[in-house]
Amino acid sequence: MSNINARARGIPRLIDNAATASQNASLIDDEVTREAITINVAAPFLRALAASEAREAGLIAKLEKAKGYLAEANCPRPCNDRPYGFSIGECVGAGECGCSDGRHLQEISDSEVGHE
């Protein structure tokens, strides 16, 4: 156990000198030291990546919700004698919409966001 504690005390030095540690195989020759370096060096980056992915997923969900609201909204100027209450989504789906709301819906529906 004291061997692990001795190695743990040396971890900050290894982190401060990560380039030297990566070049000196004797410092990272055993599994415990490699794992400690990975945990202390890689963990902050992995946490930041996970937070970024969660934020992106939240934004994509909000975009999908906004697309739904926009598609369900009444078209401000229905074409081809459509009755008032014809939705923007129906206009876009029929290929008849020329209003700015319809163009916005078409643009965000055709975008690559959330469809990787």
N, C-alpha and C positions, 0 to 999 in steps of 0.2 A: 504494500500500500504506500509506503514512503517513496517508492520509485515513481509511482503515479503522481504523488504530490510534488515531487521534485520536478517532474516534467511539466506539471501544471504551472509551477512558478516560472518556468522558462517560456511559457507561451507568449506573454506580452513581448518579450524580446524577439521571438520568432515572427510575430505579427508585424512589429516595427521594422523588421528586416526581412520582409516576405521575399524579396528578390534574392537575397543571399540564401535564405532558407531553401528556396526552390532549387537553387544551384548546388547546394551542398547536400548530397544524398544522405550523408550520415546523420543529418539533423532530422530528416523525415523518413528514416529507414524503417520505422516500426509503425504498426497500425494505430496505436493509441495516439501517437504524436500527429499522424496524418489526420485522424479523425478530429482531434482538438483544433488543428489549423483549419480544417474544413468548417467546423462549427463556428469558430470565431471570425473567420474571414468571409465565408460564403453566406452564412445565415442572414446578415443584414441585407445583402443583395436579393436573396430569395424572398425575404419578407417584403421588400420594396416591390418586387415583381408580383407577388401575390396581391398586394394592395392595389397595384396598377391594374391588374386583371379584374379585380373586383369592381374597381371604379369604372372600367370600360364596360363590364357587363351591366352595371347600373345605368350607364348612359345609353347603351343599346336598348335596354328595356324601356327607358323614357322615350327614345326615338320611336320605338314600335307603338307605344301608347299614343304619342302625338300623331303618328300616321293614321292610327285608328280614328282619333277625334277628327282629323282633317278629312278623312274619307267619308265620315258620317255626316259632316256639315252640309247644310243646304247649299247647292250651287247658286252663286249670285246671279248668273245669267245662263239658264239652261238653253241649250240649242234644240233645233228641230221641234219646236212647239212642245217641248217637255213641260210637264206641270211644275209649278213651284213646289219645292220640297224634294225635287230630284237631287240626289246627293252628289257631291264632288267625286266620290269614288265611282259612282255609276257613270258619270260623264267621262271620267278618265278610262274606265273599263270599256265604254262604248267607242272610245277614240274620238269623242266629240268636244272635249273640253278645250276652251281657249283662254280661260281666265287665269290670273296669276296663281290663285290657290291650286288650281288643277295642275299647272306646270310645276309648282313646288312639290305636290304629291307625287307626280311622275318622276321628278328628279330624285327624291329621297327613296322612292320605291325601286328605282333603277340603280341606286348607289351600291357600292360594295360593302358599306358599313354593316356589320353584323352578319354578313353572308360569306365569311371566309370558309 
